[in-house]
């Protein structure tokens, strides 16, 4: 069974299940790059400040991370003074209105900053990944801006035969969700460089845009 089929089945099961706490994101869709269209999927679990994700867009990537800082906004709910005066005038003997007037501070999560480590397999190479993640909205699972560095840890010997070399790479990724639709994109360099016949070195750069259906549980 292909990865695309497995992801589609998981998405169908998630939609059929009753809604639960927003701790799990499942997305399945398609990615478009210079190499053409390809299946794209994402599975992300969040428990408190800890996250774990598995996705395949450009290669297959596994990450585990933790939020280093969370920004919160304090807000207060209270009665409008003029409205309260009118209520008192209408029911001067109802002393309960005075008891209702009080501040109710509450904290609302606006964004989170975290870090993650993991591995990515792309074609014949395996990279270690270190990422900095900014979650700029209250939708901590689906909205993310990610900057990462990659370091090769394994690869095929044939790459050296063809005058290729390993080097550190990087990628930048952004992902946004609107209702059940997730839109994302990623650009980067794998770190693999090849030498042309004229002796010049060409780095392996890529860019991919993704469009997927996403649900949270």
C-alpha positions as CSV (number, residue, x, y, z in Angstrom):
1,X,0.0,0.0,0.0
2,X,1.5,3.4,-1.0
3,X,2.1,6.3,1.4
4,X,-0.6,8.4,-0.4
5,X,-3.2,5.6,0.1
6,X,-2.3,5.2,3.8
7,X,-2.5,9.0,4.4
8,X,-5.9,9.2,2.6
9,X,-7.3,6.3,4.8
10,X,-6.0,8.0,8.0
11,X,-7.7,11.2,6.9
12,X,-11.0,9.5,6.3
13,X,-10.9,7.8,9.7
14,X,-10.1,11.1,11.4
15,X,-13.1,12.8,9.8
16,X,-15.4,10.0,10.8
17,X,-14.4,10.2,14.4
18,X,-16.1,12.5,16.9
19,X,-14.4,15.8,17.5
20,X,-12.0,15.8,20.4
21,X,-9.3,18.0,21.9
22,X,-7.1,19.8,19.4
23,X,-4.0,17.6,20.0
24,X,-3.5,15.9,16.6
25,X,-3.3,17.2,13.1
26,X,-3.7,15.0,10.1
27,X,-3.3,16.4,6.6
28,X,-3.2,14.9,3.1
29,X,-2.8,16.5,-0.2
30,X,-0.5,17.2,-3.1
31,X,2.8,19.1,-3.5
32,X,4.0,20.8,-6.7
33,X,7.7,21.5,-7.5
34,X,10.0,21.6,-10.5
35,X,9.9,17.8,-10.5
36,X,6.1,17.8,-10.9
37,X,3.2,16.9,-8.6
38,X,3.7,14.5,-5.8
39,X,1.7,13.3,-2.7
40,X,2.2,15.3,0.5
41,X,1.1,14.5,4.0
42,X,1.5,15.6,7.6
43,X,0.9,14.0,11.0
44,X,1.5,16.2,14.0
45,X,0.9,15.4,17.7
46,X,1.0,18.0,20.5
47,X,1.0,17.3,24.2
48,X,1.4,20.5,26.2
49,X,4.6,22.2,25.0
50,X,5.9,19.0,23.3
51,X,5.4,18.2,19.7
52,X,6.1,15.3,17.4
53,X,5.6,15.3,13.6
54,X,6.0,13.1,10.6
55,X,5.6,14.5,7.1
56,X,6.6,13.8,3.5
57,X,6.8,16.7,1.1
58,X,10.4,17.0,0.1
59,X,11.6,13.6,1.3
60,X,10.4,12.1,4.6
61,X,10.9,14.0,7.8
62,X,10.5,13.1,11.5
63,X,10.8,15.8,14.1
64,X,10.4,16.0,17.9
65,X,10.4,19.4,19.6
66,X,9.4,21.6,22.5
67,X,8.2,25.1,22.9
68,X,10.9,27.3,24.5
69,X,8.6,30.3,25.1
70,X,4.9,31.0,24.8
71,X,3.5,34.5,24.4
72,X,0.2,35.2,26.1
73,X,-2.2,38.1,26.1
74,X,-4.0,39.1,29.3
75,X,-7.6,40.4,28.8
76,X,-10.3,41.5,31.2
77,X,-14.1,41.4,30.9
78,X,-16.2,43.9,32.8
79,X,-19.5,45.8,32.5
80,X,-19.7,49.0,30.6
81,X,-20.1,51.9,33.1
82,X,-22.9,53.6,31.2
83,X,-24.8,50.4,30.7
84,X,-24.3,49.5,34.4
85,X,-25.7,53.0,35.4
86,X,-28.8,52.4,33.3
87,X,-29.4,48.9,34.8
88,X,-29.1,50.4,38.3
89,X,-31.6,53.1,37.4
90,X,-34.1,50.4,36.2
91,X,-33.7,48.2,39.2
92,X,-32.4,50.3,42.1
93,X,-33.4,47.7,44.6
94,X,-31.6,44.8,42.9
95,X,-28.3,44.8,44.7
96,X,-27.0,41.8,42.7
97,X,-25.8,44.1,39.9
98,X,-23.0,45.4,42.2
99,X,-21.8,41.8,42.6
100,X,-21.6,41.2,38.9
101,X,-19.1,44.0,38.3
102,X,-15.6,42.6,38.5
103,X,-12.6,42.0,36.4
104,X,-12.1,38.5,35.0
105,X,-8.5,38.3,33.7
106,X,-7.7,35.3,31.4
107,X,-4.7,34.3,29.4
108,X,-5.0,33.6,25.7
109,X,-2.1,31.9,23.8
110,X,-1.2,34.0,20.8
111,X,2.0,32.4,19.5
112,X,4.8,30.1,20.5
113,X,8.5,29.8,19.8
114,X,10.1,26.4,20.0
115,X,12.9,24.1,18.7
116,X,12.9,20.6,17.2
117,X,15.4,17.9,16.1
118,X,15.0,15.0,13.9
119,X,16.0,13.2,10.7
120,X,15.1,13.5,7.0
121,X,15.5,10.9,4.3
122,X,15.7,12.3,0.8
123,X,16.6,9.9,-2.1
124,X,19.8,8.2,-1.1
125,X,20.9,10.5,1.8
126,X,20.0,10.7,5.5
127,X,20.2,14.1,7.2
128,X,20.1,15.2,10.8
129,X,17.8,18.2,11.2
130,X,17.7,21.0,13.8
131,X,14.8,23.5,13.4
132,X,13.6,26.7,15.0
133,X,9.8,26.9,14.9
134,X,7.6,30.0,15.3
135,X,3.9,29.4,15.7
136,X,2.5,32.9,15.1
137,X,-1.2,32.3,15.9
138,X,-3.3,30.5,18.4
139,X,-3.6,27.6,16.0
140,X,-0.4,26.0,17.4
141,X,-0.8,22.8,15.4
142,X,-1.4,24.1,11.9
143,X,0.2,27.5,11.5
144,X,4.0,27.4,11.7
145,X,7.1,29.1,10.3
146,X,10.2,26.9,10.4
147,X,13.8,27.5,9.8
148,X,16.1,24.5,9.8
149,X,19.7,23.4,9.2
150,X,20.5,19.9,7.9
151,X,23.7,17.9,8.2
152,X,24.3,14.7,6.3
153,X,24.9,11.6,8.3
154,X,24.7,8.8,5.7
155,X,24.4,8.4,1.9
156,X,25.2,6.3,-1.1
157,X,28.8,5.8,-2.1
158,X,27.8,6.2,-5.7
159,X,27.4,9.9,-5.2
160,X,31.2,10.3,-4.8
161,X,31.8,8.3,-7.9
162,X,29.8,10.9,-9.9
163,X,31.8,13.8,-8.4
164,X,29.2,14.8,-5.9
165,X,29.9,15.8,-2.3
166,X,28.0,16.1,0.9
167,X,27.6,19.4,2.7
168,X,25.3,21.0,5.3
169,X,22.0,22.3,3.9
170,X,19.0,24.3,5.1
171,X,15.3,24.9,4.5
172,X,12.6,27.4,5.3
173,X,9.0,26.4,5.6
174,X,5.7,28.1,6.2
175,X,2.3,26.4,6.7
176,X,-1.1,28.0,7.2
177,X,-4.6,26.5,7.8
178,X,-7.9,28.1,6.8
179,X,-10.8,25.9,8.0
180,X,-10.1,22.4,6.6
181,X,-7.6,23.6,4.0
182,X,-3.8,23.7,4.7
183,X,-1.5,25.8,2.4
184,X,2.2,25.6,2.7
185,X,5.5,26.0,1.0
186,X,9.2,25.1,1.5
187,X,12.4,26.3,-0.1
188,X,15.9,25.1,0.7
189,X,19.2,23.5,-0.3
190,X,19.8,19.8,0.3
191,X,23.6,20.4,0.7
192,X,24.4,18.0,-2.1
193,X,26.5,19.7,-4.8
194,X,27.5,18.3,-8.2
195,X,30.4,19.3,-10.4
196,X,29.7,19.9,-14.1
197,X,31.9,19.1,-17.0
198,X,33.4,22.6,-17.0
199,X,34.4,22.2,-13.4
200,X,31.7,24.4,-11.9
201,X,29.9,23.3,-8.7
202,X,26.1,23.4,-8.7
203,X,24.2,23.2,-5.4
204,X,21.0,21.2,-5.2
205,X,18.3,23.7,-4.4
206,X,14.5,23.0,-4.4
207,X,11.1,24.7,-3.8
208,X,7.8,23.0,-3.3
209,X,4.2,24.3,-2.7
210,X,1.6,22.1,-1.0
211,X,-2.1,22.1,-0.8
212,X,-3.9,19.7,1.5
213,X,-7.1,18.9,3.5
214,X,-6.4,19.0,7.2
215,X,-8.4,18.0,10.3
216,X,-7.5,18.2,14.0
217,X,-8.6,15.9,16.8
